[in-house]
């Protein structure tokens, strides 16, 4: 499926083709408030971080879920570096 993401490396929104599956996505079921990270997905040599709410997901190059040890807090810290 196509998804619009924010690419901070280019400073713009982009539409990319993404397939969210069990093998490439970690879901965090315990989200309750907007701004909490609900999924991280490995895609095209990078990582897409999705928050609960109406913000665009962020696509960060050269990072994987394994680099973050599939951890929601580490994903949030990484995301904050690009905001």
Secondary structure, DSSP 8 states (H G I E B T S, - for coil): -EEEEEETTTTEEEEEE----TTTEEE-TT--STT-EEEEEEETTEEEEEESSSS-EEEEET--TTTTTT-HHHHHHHHHTT-
